[in-house]
Amino acid sequence: MIRFESLTIGYGDRTLVRDVCAEIPDGSFTALLGRNGSGKSTLLSAVCGAKKDYSGNIYVDSVDVKFVPQYRLAMHVGFVSTARVRIPGMTCTELVSLGRAPYTGWTGKLGDKDREIVRHSLETVGMEDFASRTMEKMSDGECQRVMIARALAQDTPVILLDEPTSFLDYPGRKELCTLLARLSHEEGKTVLFSTHELGLAMSMCDSAMLIDGGRVLYSPAGDMLESGKIAEVFGYPAGAENHPHNATRLQR
């Protein structure tokens, strides 16, 4: 669960979003939408505890993110950034093992339970056969799956992703969105991800959160689609080939 209570956030004198009140329920798959510079990444940074200069409250799994130590928050929320990780010589298993840091203490020593969670996380994202492969020898899509496995290894109820489909071709984007939907609907994760993939988001997500000139609109994806607000915010002319209304809602 992610709950926003009267949240207002920005940088300096610029307010990006104001007076946000919304609750994203457990086990839901939600797309965070908005124009470039609208505040999507800033909002995600606040939810994961990286940005604390805001007014109002953000609760993740009933924990107020502003007032909990970062090491404890890391047990409640995982975050996957847009960065493409290419650490020479680091294997997939080693990278995914970093997700166990909140539980292993200062020694960083993995126990049998930790190793099993790492193995299961790689298996969940379909990367178990890549466990010993080093990151610099993998495609963008493969690396993104491994980064999601690292977040899964944190064993958090909430996972945030900032533009996870960047750098991927269309089949890769669809495959990744299918994986995220499965993590939400089958693994019970609350998944919130920012994206410009409007068609995929509207066809696969349970709900949408749209930033529009400082306001944040939140509703079921079908309702958001029918409202016409997405087309209005993104400026799609009627009849455009990639108009979000051309998206077909997929049934679970």
Stockholm file with secondary structure:
# STOCKHOLM 1.0

chainA/1-252         MIRFESLTIGYGDRTLVRDVCAEIPDGSFTALLGRNGSGKSTLLSAVCGAKKDYSGNIYVDSVDVKFVPQYRLAMHVGFVSTARVRIPGMTCTELVSLGRAPYTGWTGKLGDKDREIVRHSLETVGMEDFASRTMEKMSDGECQRVMIARALAQDTPVILLDEPTSFLDYPGRKELCTLLARLSHEEGKTVLFSTHELGLAMSMCDSAMLIDGGRVLYSPAGDMLESGKIAEVFGYPAGAENHPHNATRLQR
#=GR chainA/1-252 SS CEEEEEEEEEETTEEEEEEEEEEECTTCEEEEECCTTSSHHHHHHHHTTSCCCEEEEEEETTEETTSSCHHHHTTTEEEECSCCCCCTTCBHHHHHHGGGHHHHGGGTCCCHHHHHHHHHHHHHTTCGGGTTSBGGGSCHHHHHHHHHHHHHHTTCSEEEEESTTTTCCHHHHHHHHHHHHHHHHTTCCEEEEECSCHHHHHHHCSEEEEEETTEEEEEEHHHHHHHTHHHHHHTCCTTCTTCGGGCCCCCC
#=GC SS_cons         CEEEEEEEEEETTEEEEEEEEEEECTTCEEEEECCTTSSHHHHHHHHTTSCCCEEEEEEETTEETTSSCHHHHTTTEEEECSCCCCCTTCBHHHHHHGGGHHHHGGGTCCCHHHHHHHHHHHHHTTCGGGTTSBGGGSCHHHHHHHHHHHHHHTTCSEEEEESTTTTCCHHHHHHHHHHHHHHHHTTCCEEEEECSCHHHHHHHCSEEEEEETTEEEEEEHHHHHHHTHHHHHHTCCTTCTTCGGGCCCCCC
//
